[in-house]
Amino acid sequence: MFRSFASFNYRVWFIGALVSNVGQWMQATAISWVVLTGLTNNDAGAMGVTMALQFAPPLLLVSVTGWVADRFDRRRLLLLTQTMLGVFALAIGVLIFTEVMNLWIMYGFALALGVVAAFDNPARQAFVSDLVARENASNAVALNAASFNGARMIGPAVAGVVIVAIGTGWVFVANAATFIAMIAALMLIRTHELMPRAKATGAARLADGFRYVARRPDLVVTFAMVFLIGAFGMNFPIFASTMALEFGREADGFGLLSSILAIGSVAGALMAARRDAARIRVLIGGTLLFAVTAGVSAFMPSYWLYAVTLMVTGFSVVTMMTTANGYVQTTTDPALRGRVLALYMAILMGGTPIGAPIIGWVAAQFGPRVAIGVGAVAAFIAFAIGAVWMSVSGRVRRHESRRFALTIDETRPLSILTTSVRIPPPATAAAVAAGAQAPHEPEQFSDEVAATTPIRVPASGGQGAASARPRHAS
């Protein structure tokens, strides 16, 4: 589960990210609460606009941010973006202390935070794969999600207490301070131990990431599912804050709900870290669990029963998102990883400007329970997309030995495996070893031919031309 910690660079990164993530969750809670109760009169629609302004830039700037993550040194890029985010947090705190802050200024800061995050997110996601060997990339992504959601357990609850005890402005000051940990971690990373960066064979074009994803139906389906969940299902600040008000709770009750959500989120991330690889069937299963749990939570009659359902909701959504992230990272051409991850983050976060205002309006007009129901319906649609594609692609088939059972393959069965290219007779084998092209007419596979066909192997000591020697197939 923790095999990535064998890397010094990853250990340093993990600690710095955990501290910084705590501050980020504190700030996210404070922004939602100050907009809902301080700058408006419980206007969930204003919260939706604030979220939209933060998450629109990753969508609008996706072609540029992914190219930047692939083109420039990611560690130096992160030093710049993390410093800017810390400065913005401090500025918001100062404006709140001086009572200058109003809704329009907060909208401006939300947009500025979104622009910087648009460059920070793909670089940060891709940089995780630079810290560990390729075989540990999926594990590192899952542990990164555990750090992010572990901070969610601490940050919102602490923010709620701080808001009630000493005021909202101190939350932003505390967040600014936590960026010091992340900047220090980036400075301590041993650059000579980073994984070599893959280079594109031709000119690094912005559109290459789009073309690559368009040729991968599995990624298209993954991105479609992530968009629906990100746009309509993951508006937890709106859901939790409005439900807290419905149950008669204050900021501390809102923060506690966010922390309870994170308990399940951490469990989901750690379970993902135990898996040897990220698989699409886990993504689809997690989406179904999220849809069911979100639907059930909309009918909970009390604060604590709603809180219990949030733990399962957190588990399911992080299982889904961590699997999607890990699948994208580990199956994408390394030379295009930054651009593909930028597109992934744009779809995940860029759905929020579409979904958050709608969910906020529904919550304001019809109540938070109806808004949660909309998110559950979107999750069911996402599940249907994944399940139908899995079936149509040939990955779901009847079990070979059990009559009424089904089995799921990660890759589509290929009928070509039943035939092979004709191997020339021994008299012409040397020509094949020298590079001559074999005839293309398929014929039945022959164990005898496979066992005696010469195979080109390196010469002893790596010197000279390779020779053709008869070897037995394993």
Summary of the structure (lengths in Angstrom):
residues: 474
radius of gyration: 25.8
end to end distance: 32.9
largest distance: 90.0
contacts: 1675
relative contact order: 0.13
helix: 75%
strand: 4%
